[in-house]
């Protein structure tokens, strides 16, 4: 079964950092572009960042540019999101996604306190 599993979320104070991981299993994801999305409480899911299959061409939402970094380790079949200078507005459930496969993880909660 092909699946994605996020981890690394938690409660952090404003200005702090977290690193999210997304472990892929069931097939290799080394040839698949990947994305991070988030869904703030009471709002729709929104794009956060994307990266191509080889780890290049990172792209970010304006709201996280300069603070978040997307990366991947294809040898470990794992996607990452390094989040620095966190703000309360970053509070959301974070999801990883393989668009071409139509696969989503179950999400990990990030809560940033002021």
C-alpha positions as CSV (number, residue, x, y, z in Angstrom):
1,X,0.0,0.0,0.0
2,X,1.4,3.4,-1.0
3,X,1.2,5.9,1.8
4,X,2.7,9.1,3.2
5,X,3.1,9.7,7.0
6,X,3.9,13.1,8.4
7,X,5.6,13.7,11.8
8,X,7.3,16.4,13.7
9,X,4.4,18.6,14.6
10,X,3.8,20.0,18.1
11,X,3.4,23.1,20.2
12,X,6.0,25.8,19.9
13,X,6.3,29.5,21.0
14,X,6.3,32.2,18.4
15,X,9.8,32.6,17.0
16,X,10.6,29.0,17.4
17,X,11.4,26.2,14.9
18,X,10.1,22.8,13.9
19,X,11.1,20.3,11.3
20,X,8.4,18.3,9.7
21,X,9.0,14.9,8.0
22,X,7.0,13.0,5.5
23,X,7.9,9.4,5.2
24,X,6.8,7.6,2.0
25,X,6.3,3.9,1.8
26,X,5.0,1.3,-0.7
27,X,6.9,2.6,-3.7
28,X,9.8,4.8,-4.5
29,X,9.1,8.5,-4.5
30,X,12.4,9.6,-5.9
31,X,10.9,10.4,-9.3
32,X,7.8,12.2,-7.9
33,X,7.4,15.9,-7.3
34,X,6.2,16.6,-3.8
35,X,4.3,19.4,-2.0
36,X,3.4,20.6,1.5
37,X,0.0,22.1,2.3
38,X,-1.6,23.3,5.5
39,X,-5.1,23.8,6.8
40,X,-5.5,26.5,9.5
41,X,-8.5,26.1,11.8
42,X,-11.7,27.0,10.1
43,X,-10.0,27.7,6.8
44,X,-9.4,25.9,3.5
45,X,-6.3,23.9,2.8
46,X,-3.5,26.0,1.3
47,X,-0.3,25.5,-0.6
48,X,2.9,25.9,1.5
49,X,5.9,24.7,-0.6
50,X,6.8,22.3,-3.4
51,X,10.0,20.6,-4.7
52,X,10.7,18.6,-7.8
53,X,11.7,15.0,-7.9
54,X,15.5,15.7,-7.8
55,X,15.3,18.2,-4.9
56,X,15.4,21.3,-7.2
57,X,13.1,24.1,-8.1
58,X,11.7,24.8,-4.6
59,X,8.7,27.1,-4.5
60,X,7.0,28.7,-1.5
61,X,3.8,30.6,-0.6
62,X,4.5,34.2,0.0
63,X,3.5,33.8,3.6
64,X,6.3,31.4,4.4
65,X,9.0,32.6,2.0
66,X,12.3,33.2,3.8
67,X,11.2,31.3,6.9
68,X,10.4,27.8,5.6
69,X,12.7,25.4,3.6
70,X,11.5,22.3,1.8
71,X,14.0,19.5,1.1
72,X,14.0,15.8,0.5
73,X,16.2,12.8,0.9
74,X,15.4,10.3,-1.9
75,X,17.6,7.6,-0.4
76,X,15.3,7.7,2.7
77,X,12.2,8.3,0.7
78,X,11.5,11.3,3.0
79,X,10.3,14.9,2.5
80,X,11.1,17.6,5.0
81,X,9.9,21.1,5.9
82,X,12.1,23.2,8.1
83,X,10.1,25.9,9.7
84,X,11.8,28.8,11.4
85,X,10.6,32.1,12.9
86,X,7.2,30.6,13.4
87,X,4.2,32.8,13.9
88,X,0.8,32.1,15.4
89,X,-0.7,32.4,11.9
90,X,1.4,29.3,11.0
91,X,-0.9,27.2,13.3
92,X,-2.5,24.5,11.1
93,X,-2.5,20.8,10.2
94,X,0.3,20.2,7.8
95,X,0.0,17.7,5.0
96,X,2.4,16.3,2.5
97,X,1.2,15.5,-1.0
98,X,2.3,13.6,-4.1
99,X,0.1,15.4,-6.7
100,X,0.7,13.0,-9.6
101,X,-0.3,10.0,-7.4
102,X,-3.2,11.8,-5.7
103,X,-1.8,10.7,-2.3
104,X,-2.1,12.7,0.9
105,X,-0.7,12.0,4.4
106,X,-2.9,12.0,7.5
107,X,-1.5,15.4,8.6
108,X,0.5,16.6,11.6
109,X,-0.7,19.4,13.9
110,X,1.5,22.5,14.4
111,X,0.4,25.0,17.0
112,X,2.3,28.3,17.5
113,X,1.6,30.2,20.7
114,X,2.0,33.9,21.0
